[in-house]
Amino acid sequence: MNYLLVDIRDNNILAFRHFLLEGPQAWEPLKRELQTDDETAAGYVSLLLGAFSVAVRRKFSPSCTVADIVRFVADLRIKAEEDSVTIDPLFIEDVIRRAVDAPPLNDDESPGDLTSVLNAKVFILLHLVAESNFSEPDLDRFIEDVTNYTRDWLAAQRTESTPRPPSLAP
């Protein structure tokens, strides 16, 4: 992925807002516009991943305990069963632990393949958004926080992917 080309555009933010208000089905009418190239699609996916991080950190920070995460995952599993969704509690717990910088359950750099991680994060994000019951101004603030967080993350990725002169290489 060339992060130098990825940007958060107005259409990404609009699609993200629709997603938060209407759920995953909001993606369908916008799919063609947002999948024109990898970088445009990456802007939208980056917002989803940024939203997961912001929402999880709001829920569990500043004083997160492992017991809080375990309790949340148990409640999430109960809700998932009501919705006929199967989730792996250890996988979900590991994804959350990594987001709040708690010790992961396994030593692997990533808890799973990209699709599984994205699906888990989206599931958790939708649950946290529903739980938050945002007013319109609160939703606007959340979207602004997510957009700023994601832009900062993308800027860090650009810095890491920018070639360095040989004398500055580690």
MARKOL-602671 format. One record per atom (N, C-alpha, C): atom name; x, y, z. Coordinates in Angstrom, 1 decimal. Example, Ala and Ser with C-alpha at 12.3 -4.5 7.8 and 13.67 -1.06 7.14 Angstrom:
// MARKOL-602671
NODE  atome      xx      yy      zz
NODE      N    13.2    -5.7     7.8
NODE     CA    12.3    -4.5     7.8
NODE      C    13.2    -3.3     7.8
NODE      N    12.8    -2.2     7.1
NODE     CA    13.7    -1.1     7.1
NODE      C    12.9     0.0     7.9
//
This chain:
// MARKOL-602671
NODE  atome      xx      yy      zz
NODE      N     0.8    -1.2     0.0
NODE     CA     0.0     0.0     0.0
NODE      C     0.9     1.2     0.0
NODE      N     0.6     2.1    -0.9
NODE     CA     1.4     3.4    -0.9
NODE      C     0.6     4.4    -0.1
NODE      N     1.0     4.6     1.1
NODE     CA     0.3     5.5     2.0
NODE      C     0.5     7.0     1.6
NODE      N     1.5     7.3     0.7
NODE     CA     1.7     8.6     0.2
NODE      C     0.5     9.0    -0.6
NODE      N    -0.3     8.1    -1.1
NODE     CA    -1.4     8.4    -2.0
NODE      C    -2.8     8.3    -1.2
NODE      N    -2.8     7.8     0.0
NODE     CA    -4.0     7.6     0.7
NODE      C    -4.3     8.9     1.4
NODE      N    -5.6     9.3     1.3
NODE     CA    -6.0    10.5     1.9
NODE      C    -7.5    10.3     2.4
NODE      N    -7.9    11.0     3.4
NODE     CA    -9.2    10.9     3.9
NODE      C   -10.0    12.0     3.2
NODE      N   -10.9    11.6     2.3
NODE     CA   -11.6    12.6     1.5
NODE      C   -13.0    12.8     2.0
NODE      N   -13.7    13.8     1.5
NODE     CA   -15.0    14.1     2.0
NODE      C   -15.9    12.9     1.7
NODE      N   -15.8    12.2     0.6
NODE     CA   -16.6    11.1     0.3
NODE      C   -16.4     9.9     1.2
NODE      N   -15.1     9.8     1.7
NODE     CA   -14.8     8.8     2.8
NODE      C   -15.6     9.1     4.1
NODE      N   -15.5    10.3     4.4
NODE     CA   -16.2    10.8     5.7
NODE      C   -17.7    10.6     5.6
NODE      N   -18.3    11.0     4.4
NODE     CA   -19.7    10.8     4.2
NODE      C   -20.1     9.3     4.3
NODE      N   -19.3     8.5     3.6
NODE     CA   -19.6     7.0     3.6
NODE      C   -19.5     6.5     5.1
NODE      N   -18.5     7.0     5.8
NODE     CA   -18.3     6.6     7.2
NODE      C   -19.5     7.0     8.1
NODE      N   -20.0     8.2     7.9
NODE     CA   -21.2     8.7     8.6
NODE      C   -22.4     7.8     8.3
NODE      N   -22.6     7.5     7.0
NODE     CA   -23.7     6.6     6.6
NODE      C   -23.6     5.3     7.3
NODE      N   -22.3     4.8     7.3
NODE     CA   -22.1     3.5     7.9
NODE      C   -22.5     3.5     9.4
NODE      N   -22.1     4.5    10.1
NODE     CA   -22.4     4.6    11.5
NODE      C   -23.9     4.7    11.8
NODE      N   -24.6     5.4    10.9
NODE     CA   -26.0     5.6    11.1
NODE      C   -26.9     4.5    10.6
NODE      N   -26.4     3.8     9.5
NODE     CA   -27.2     2.8     8.8
NODE      C   -26.7     1.4     8.9
NODE      N   -25.4     1.3     9.3
NODE     CA   -24.8    -0.1     9.3
NODE      C   -24.1    -0.4     8.0
NODE      N   -23.6    -1.6     7.9
NODE     CA   -22.8    -2.1     6.8
NODE      C   -23.5    -1.9     5.4
NODE      N   -24.9    -2.0     5.4
NODE     CA   -25.6    -1.9     4.2
NODE      C   -25.4    -0.6     3.5
NODE      N   -25.0     0.4     4.3
NODE     CA   -24.8     1.8     3.7
NODE      C   -23.6     1.8     2.7
NODE      N   -22.8     0.8     2.8
NODE     CA   -21.6     0.7     1.9
NODE      C   -22.0     0.4     0.5
NODE      N   -23.0    -0.4     0.2
NODE     CA   -23.4    -0.8    -1.1
NODE      C   -23.6     0.3    -2.1
NODE      N   -24.4     1.4    -1.9
NODE     CA   -24.5     2.4    -2.9
NODE      C   -23.3     3.2    -3.1
NODE      N   -22.3     3.2    -2.2
NODE     CA   -21.1     4.0    -2.3
NODE      C   -19.9     3.1    -2.8
NODE      N   -20.1     1.8    -2.9
NODE     CA   -19.0     0.9    -3.2
NODE      C   -18.2     1.3    -4.5
NODE      N   -18.9     1.5    -5.6
NODE     CA   -18.2     1.8    -6.8
NODE      C   -17.4     3.1    -6.7
NODE      N   -17.9     4.1    -6.1
NODE     CA   -17.2     5.4    -5.9
NODE      C   -16.0     5.2    -5.1
NODE      N   -16.1     4.4    -4.0
NODE     CA   -15.0     4.3    -3.1
NODE      C   -14.0     3.2    -3.4
NODE      N   -14.3     2.4    -4.4
NODE     CA   -13.3     1.4    -4.7
NODE      C   -12.7     1.6    -6.1
NODE      N   -12.6     2.9    -6.5
NODE     CA   -12.0     3.2    -7.8
NODE      C   -10.5     2.8    -7.8
NODE      N    -9.8     2.9    -6.7
NODE     CA    -8.4     2.4    -6.6
NODE      C    -8.1     2.0    -5.2
NODE      N    -7.0     1.4    -4.9
NODE     CA    -6.7     0.9    -3.6
NODE      C    -6.6     2.0    -2.6
NODE      N    -6.0     3.2    -3.0
NODE     CA    -5.8     4.3    -2.1
NODE      C    -7.1     4.9    -1.6
NODE      N    -8.1     5.0    -2.6
NODE     CA    -9.4     5.6    -2.2
NODE      C   -10.1     4.7    -1.2
NODE      N   -10.1     3.4    -1.6
NODE     CA   -10.8     2.4    -0.7
NODE      C   -10.0     2.4     0.7
NODE      N    -8.7     2.5     0.6
NODE     CA    -8.0     2.5     1.9
NODE      C    -8.3     3.7     2.8
NODE      N    -8.7     4.8     2.2
NODE     CA    -9.1     6.0     3.0
NODE      C   -10.4     5.6     3.8
NODE      N   -11.3     4.9     3.2
NODE     CA   -12.5     4.5     3.9
NODE      C   -12.2     3.5     5.0
NODE      N   -11.5     2.5     4.6
NODE     CA   -11.1     1.4     5.6
NODE      C   -10.3     1.9     6.7
NODE      N    -9.4     2.9     6.4
NODE     CA    -8.6     3.5     7.5
NODE      C    -9.5     4.2     8.5
NODE      N   -10.6     4.9     8.0
NODE     CA   -11.5     5.5     8.9
NODE      C   -12.2     4.5     9.8
NODE      N   -12.6     3.3     9.2
NODE     CA   -13.2     2.3    10.0
NODE      C   -12.3     1.8    11.1
NODE      N   -11.0     1.6    10.7
NODE     CA   -10.0     1.1    11.7
NODE      C    -9.7     2.1    12.8
NODE      N    -9.7     3.4    12.3
NODE     CA    -9.4     4.5    13.3
NODE      C   -10.6     4.6    14.2
NODE      N   -11.8     4.5    13.7
NODE     CA   -13.0     4.5    14.6
NODE      C   -13.0     3.4    15.6
NODE      N   -12.6     2.3    15.2
NODE     CA   -12.5     1.2    16.2
NODE      C   -11.5     1.6    17.3
NODE      N   -10.4     2.1    17.0
NODE     CA    -9.4     2.5    18.0
NODE      C    -9.9     3.6    18.9
NODE      N   -10.5     4.6    18.3
NODE     CA   -11.1     5.7    19.1
NODE      C   -12.2     5.2    20.0
NODE      N   -13.1     4.4    19.5
NODE     CA   -14.2     3.9    20.3
NODE      C   -13.7     3.0    21.4
NODE      N   -12.8     2.1    21.1
NODE     CA   -12.3     1.2    22.2
NODE      C   -11.6     1.9    23.2
NODE      N   -10.8     2.9    22.8
NODE     CA   -10.0     3.6    23.8
NODE      C   -10.9     4.5    24.7
NODE      N   -12.0     5.0    24.1
NODE     CA   -13.0     5.8    24.9
NODE      C   -13.6     4.9    25.9
NODE      N   -13.9     3.7    25.5
NODE     CA   -14.6     2.7    26.4
NODE      C   -13.7     2.2    27.5
NODE      N   -12.5     1.9    27.2
NODE     CA   -11.6     1.3    28.2
NODE      C   -10.5     2.1    28.8
NODE      N   -10.3     3.3    28.3
NODE     CA    -9.3     4.1    28.9
NODE      C    -9.9     5.1    29.8
NODE      N    -9.1     5.6    30.8
NODE     CA    -7.7     5.5    31.0
NODE      C    -7.4     4.3    31.9
NODE      N    -8.4     3.7    32.6
NODE     CA    -8.0     2.7    33.6
NODE      C    -8.7     1.4    33.2
NODE      N    -8.2     0.8    32.1
NODE     CA    -8.7    -0.5    31.6
NODE      C    -8.1    -1.6    32.4
NODE      N    -8.9    -2.6    32.7
NODE     CA    -8.5    -3.8    33.4
NODE      C    -8.8    -5.0    32.4
NODE      N    -8.1    -6.1    32.6
NODE     CA    -8.4    -7.3    31.8
NODE      C    -9.8    -7.7    32.1
NODE      N   -10.2    -7.6    33.4
NODE     CA   -11.6    -8.0    33.8
NODE      C   -12.6    -7.2    33.0
NODE      N   -12.4    -5.9    32.8
NODE     CA   -13.3    -5.1    32.0
NODE      C   -13.4    -5.6    30.6
NODE      N   -12.3    -6.0    30.0
NODE     CA   -12.3    -6.5    28.6
NODE      C   -13.1    -7.8    28.6
NODE      N   -12.8    -8.7    29.5
NODE     CA   -13.4   -10.0    29.6
NODE      C   -14.9    -9.9    29.7
NODE      N   -15.3    -9.0    30.6
NODE     CA   -16.8    -8.7    30.8
NODE      C   -17.5    -8.2    29.6
NODE      N   -16.8    -7.2    28.9
NODE     CA   -17.3    -6.7    27.7
NODE      C   -17.5    -7.7    26.6
NODE      N   -16.5    -8.6    26.5
NODE     CA   -16.5    -9.6    25.5
NODE      C   -17.6   -10.6    25.8
NODE      N   -17.8   -10.9    27.1
NODE     CA   -18.9   -11.8    27.4
NODE      C   -20.3   -11.2    27.1
NODE      N   -20.4   -10.0    27.4
NODE     CA   -21.7    -9.3    27.0
NODE      C   -21.8    -9.2    25.5
NODE      N   -20.8    -9.0    24.8
NODE     CA   -20.8    -9.0    23.3
NODE      C   -21.2   -10.3    22.7
NODE      N   -20.7   -11.4    23.3
NODE     CA   -21.0   -12.7    22.9
NODE      C   -22.5   -13.0    23.1
NODE      N   -23.1   -12.6    24.2
NODE     CA   -24.5   -12.8    24.4
NODE      C   -25.3   -12.0    23.4
NODE      N   -24.9   -10.8    23.1
NODE     CA   -25.6   -10.0    22.0
NODE      C   -25.4   -10.7    20.6
NODE      N   -24.2   -11.2    20.4
NODE     CA   -23.9   -11.9    19.1
NODE      C   -24.8   -13.1    18.9
NODE      N   -25.0   -13.9    20.0
NODE     CA   -25.9   -15.0    19.9
NODE      C   -27.3   -14.6    19.6
NODE      N   -27.8   -13.5    20.2
NODE     CA   -29.1   -13.0    19.9
NODE      C   -29.2   -12.6    18.4
NODE      N   -28.1   -12.2    17.8
NODE     CA   -28.1   -11.8    16.4
NODE      C   -27.7   -12.9    15.5
NODE      N   -27.5   -14.1    16.0
NODE     CA   -27.1   -15.3    15.2
NODE      C   -25.7   -15.0    14.6
NODE      N   -24.8   -14.4    15.3
NODE     CA   -23.4   -14.2    14.9
NODE      C   -22.5   -15.0    15.8
NODE      N   -21.6   -15.7    15.2
NODE     CA   -20.7   -16.5    15.9
NODE      C   -19.4   -15.7    16.1
NODE      N   -18.9   -15.5    17.3
NODE     CA   -17.6   -14.8    17.5
NODE      C   -16.7   -15.7    18.4
NODE      N   -15.4   -15.5    18.1
NODE     CA   -14.4   -16.2    19.0
NODE      C   -14.0   -15.2    20.1
NODE      N   -14.4   -15.6    21.3
NODE     CA   -14.2   -14.6    22.4
NODE      C   -12.7   -14.3    22.6
NODE      N   -11.8   -15.3    22.4
NODE     CA   -10.4   -15.0    22.6
NODE      C    -9.8   -14.1    21.5
NODE      N   -10.3   -14.3    20.3
NODE     CA    -9.9   -13.5    19.2
NODE      C   -10.4   -12.0    19.4
NODE      N   -11.6   -11.8    19.8
NODE     CA   -12.2   -10.5    20.1
NODE      C   -11.4    -9.9    21.3
NODE      N   -11.2   -10.6    22.3
NODE     CA   -10.5   -10.1    23.4
NODE      C    -9.1    -9.6    23.0
NODE      N    -8.4   -10.4    22.2
NODE     CA    -7.0   -10.1    21.8
NODE      C    -7.0    -8.8    20.9
NODE      N    -8.0    -8.7    20.1
NODE     CA    -8.1    -7.5    19.2
NODE      C    -8.3    -6.2    20.1
NODE      N    -9.1    -6.3    21.1
NODE     CA    -9.3    -5.2    22.0
NODE      C    -8.1    -4.9    22.9
NODE      N    -7.5    -5.9    23.4
NODE     CA    -6.3    -5.8    24.2
NODE      C    -5.2    -5.0    23.4
NODE      N    -5.0    -5.4    22.1
NODE     CA    -4.0    -4.7    21.3
NODE      C    -4.3    -3.2    21.1
NODE      N    -5.6    -2.9    21.0
NODE     CA    -6.0    -1.5    20.8
NODE      C    -5.8    -0.6    22.0
NODE      N    -5.8    -1.2    23.2
NODE     CA    -5.6    -0.4    24.4
NODE      C    -4.2    -0.6    25.0
NODE      N    -3.4    -1.3    24.2
NODE     CA    -2.0    -1.5    24.6
NODE      C    -1.9    -2.4    25.9
NODE      N    -2.9    -3.3    26.1
NODE     CA    -2.8    -4.3    27.1
NODE      C    -2.0    -5.5    26.5
NODE      N    -1.4    -6.3    27.4
NODE     CA    -0.7    -7.5    26.9
NODE      C    -1.6    -8.3    26.0
NODE      N    -1.2    -8.7    24.8
NODE     CA    -2.0    -9.5    23.9
NODE      C    -2.1   -11.0    24.4
NODE      N    -3.1   -11.7    24.0
NODE     CA    -3.2   -13.1    24.4
NODE      C    -2.2   -14.0    23.7
NODE      N    -1.7   -13.6    22.5
NODE     CA    -0.7   -14.4    21.9
NODE      C     0.4   -13.4    21.4
NODE      N     1.6   -14.0    21.1
NODE     CA     2.8   -13.2    20.8
NODE      C     2.9   -12.9    19.3
NODE      N     1.9   -13.3    18.5
NODE     CA     2.0   -13.0    17.1
NODE      C     1.9   -11.5    16.9
NODE      N     2.5   -11.0    15.9
NODE     CA     2.4    -9.5    15.6
NODE      C     0.9    -9.1    15.3
NODE      N     0.2   -10.0    14.6
NODE     CA    -1.2    -9.7    14.3
NODE      C    -2.0   -10.8    14.8
NODE      N    -3.2   -10.5    15.3
NODE     CA    -4.1   -11.6    15.8
NODE      C    -4.7   -12.5    14.7
NODE      N    -4.6   -12.1    13.5
NODE     CA    -5.2   -13.0    12.4
NODE      C    -5.1   -12.3    11.1
NODE      N    -5.8   -12.9    10.1
NODE     CA    -5.8   -12.4     8.8
NODE      C    -6.6   -11.1     8.7
NODE      N    -6.3   -10.2     7.7
NODE     CA    -6.8    -8.9     7.6
NODE      C    -8.4    -8.9     7.6
NODE      N    -9.0    -9.8     6.9
NODE     CA   -10.4    -9.8     6.8
NODE      C   -11.0   -10.2     8.1
NODE      N   -10.5   -11.1     8.8
NODE     CA   -11.0   -11.5    10.1
NODE      C   -10.9   -10.4    11.1
NODE      N    -9.7    -9.7    11.1
NODE     CA    -9.5    -8.6    12.0
NODE      C   -10.5    -7.4    11.7
NODE      N   -10.6    -7.1    10.4
NODE     CA   -11.5    -6.0    10.0
NODE      C   -12.9    -6.3    10.4
NODE      N   -13.4    -7.5    10.2
NODE     CA   -14.7    -7.9    10.5
NODE      C   -15.0    -7.9    12.0
NODE      N   -14.0    -8.3    12.8
NODE     CA   -14.1    -8.3    14.3
NODE      C   -14.2    -6.8    14.7
NODE      N   -13.3    -6.0    14.2
NODE     CA   -13.2    -4.6    14.6
NODE      C   -14.5    -3.8    14.2
NODE      N   -15.1    -4.1    13.1
NODE     CA   -16.3    -3.5    12.6
NODE      C   -17.5    -4.0    13.6
NODE      N   -17.5    -5.2    13.9
NODE     CA   -18.5    -5.8    14.8
NODE      C   -18.5    -5.1    16.2
NODE      N   -17.3    -4.9    16.7
NODE     CA   -17.1    -4.3    18.0
NODE      C   -17.5    -2.8    17.9
NODE      N   -17.0    -2.2    16.8
NODE     CA   -17.3    -0.7    16.6
NODE      C   -18.8    -0.5    16.6
NODE      N   -19.5    -1.3    15.8
NODE     CA   -21.0    -1.1    15.7
NODE      C   -21.6    -1.3    17.1
NODE      N   -21.1    -2.2    17.8
NODE     CA   -21.7    -2.4    19.2
NODE      C   -21.4    -1.2    20.1
NODE      N   -20.2    -0.7    20.0
NODE     CA   -19.8     0.5    20.8
NODE      C   -20.6     1.7    20.4
NODE      N   -20.8     1.9    19.1
NODE     CA   -21.6     3.0    18.6
NODE      C   -23.0     2.9    19.1
NODE      N   -23.6     1.7    19.0
NODE     CA   -25.0     1.6    19.5
NODE      C   -25.1     1.8    21.0
NODE      N   -24.1     1.3    21.7
NODE     CA   -24.1     1.5    23.1
NODE      C   -23.9     2.9    23.5
NODE      N   -23.2     3.7    22.7
NODE     CA   -23.0     5.1    23.0
NODE      C   -24.3     6.0    22.8
NODE      N   -25.1     5.5    21.9
NODE     CA   -26.4     6.2    21.6
NODE      C   -26.1     7.7    21.4
NODE      N   -25.2     8.0    20.4
NODE     CA   -24.8     9.4    20.2
NODE      C   -26.0    10.3    19.8
NODE      N   -25.9    11.5    20.4
NODE     CA   -26.8    12.6    19.9
NODE      C   -26.1    13.1    18.6
NODE      N   -26.8    13.9    17.8
NODE     CA   -26.2    14.4    16.5
NODE      C   -24.9    15.1    16.8
NODE      N   -24.8    16.1    17.8
NODE     CA   -23.6    16.7    18.0
NODE      C   -22.5    15.8    18.5
NODE      N   -22.8    14.8    19.3
NODE     CA   -21.9    13.8    19.8
NODE      C   -21.3    12.9    18.6
NODE      N   -22.2    12.6    17.7
NODE     CA   -21.8    11.8    16.5
NODE      C   -20.8    12.7    15.7
NODE      N   -21.2    13.9    15.5
NODE     CA   -20.3    14.8    14.7
NODE      C   -18.9    14.9    15.4
NODE      N   -18.9    15.0    16.7
NODE     CA   -17.6    15.1    17.4
NODE      C   -16.8    13.8    17.3
NODE      N   -17.5    12.6    17.4
NODE     CA   -16.9    11.3    17.2
NODE      C   -16.3    11.2    15.8
NODE      N   -17.0    11.6    14.8
NODE     CA   -16.5    11.5    13.4
NODE      C   -15.3    12.4    13.3
NODE      N   -15.4    13.6    13.9
NODE     CA   -14.2    14.5    13.8
NODE      C   -13.0    13.9    14.5
NODE      N   -13.2    13.4    15.7
NODE     CA   -12.1    12.7    16.4
NODE      C   -11.5    11.6    15.6
NODE      N   -12.4    10.8    15.0
NODE     CA   -11.9     9.6    14.2
NODE      C   -11.1    10.1    13.0
NODE      N   -11.7    11.1    12.3
NODE     CA   -11.0    11.7    11.2
NODE      C    -9.6    12.2    11.5
NODE      N    -9.5    13.0    12.6
NODE     CA    -8.2    13.5    13.0
NODE      C    -7.3    12.4    13.4
NODE      N    -7.7    11.4    14.2
NODE     CA    -6.9    10.3    14.6
NODE      C    -6.4     9.6    13.4
NODE      N    -7.3     9.3    12.4
NODE     CA    -6.9     8.5    11.2
NODE      C    -5.9     9.3    10.4
NODE      N    -6.1    10.6    10.2
NODE     CA    -5.2    11.4     9.5
NODE      C    -3.8    11.4    10.1
NODE      N    -3.8    11.5    11.4
NODE     CA    -2.5    11.4    12.1
NODE      C    -1.8    10.1    11.9
NODE      N    -2.6     9.0    12.0
NODE     CA    -2.0     7.7    11.8
NODE      C    -1.5     7.6    10.3
NODE      N    -2.3     8.1     9.4
NODE     CA    -1.8     8.0     8.0
NODE      C    -0.5     8.8     7.8
NODE      N    -0.4    10.0     8.4
NODE     CA     0.8    10.8     8.4
NODE      C     2.0    10.0     8.9
NODE      N     1.8     9.3    10.0
NODE     CA     2.9     8.5    10.6
NODE      C     3.3     7.4     9.6
NODE      N     2.3     6.8     8.9
NODE     CA     2.6     5.8     7.9
NODE      C     3.4     6.4     6.8
NODE      N     3.0     7.6     6.3
NODE     CA     3.7     8.2     5.3
NODE      C     5.2     8.5     5.7
NODE      N     5.4     8.9     6.9
NODE     CA     6.7     9.2     7.4
NODE      C     7.6     7.9     7.4
NODE      N     6.9     6.8     7.8
NODE     CA     7.7     5.5     7.8
NODE      C     8.0     5.0     6.4
NODE      N     7.1     5.3     5.4
NODE     CA     7.3     4.8     4.1
NODE      C     8.1     5.7     3.2
NODE      N     8.4     6.9     3.7
NODE     CA     9.2     7.8     2.9
NODE      C    10.7     7.3     2.9
NODE      N    11.2     7.2     1.6
NODE     CA    12.6     6.7     1.6
NODE      C    13.6     7.7     2.2
NODE      N    14.5     7.2     3.0
NODE     CA    15.5     8.1     3.7
NODE      C    16.8     8.1     2.9
NODE      N    17.5     9.2     3.0
NODE     CA    18.9     9.2     2.4
NODE      C    19.7     8.1     3.1
NODE      N    20.7     7.5     2.4
NODE     CA    21.4     6.4     3.0
NODE      C    22.1     6.8     4.3
NODE      N    22.5     8.1     4.5
NODE     CA    23.1     8.4     5.8
NODE      C    22.2     8.5     6.9
NODE      N    20.9     8.5     6.7
NODE     CA    19.9     8.6     7.8
NODE      C    19.2     7.2     8.1
NODE      N    19.6     6.2     7.3
NODE     CA    19.0     4.9     7.5
NODE      C    19.5     4.3     8.8
NODE      N    18.6     3.6     9.5
NODE     CA    19.1     3.0    10.7
NODE      C    20.1     1.9    10.6
//
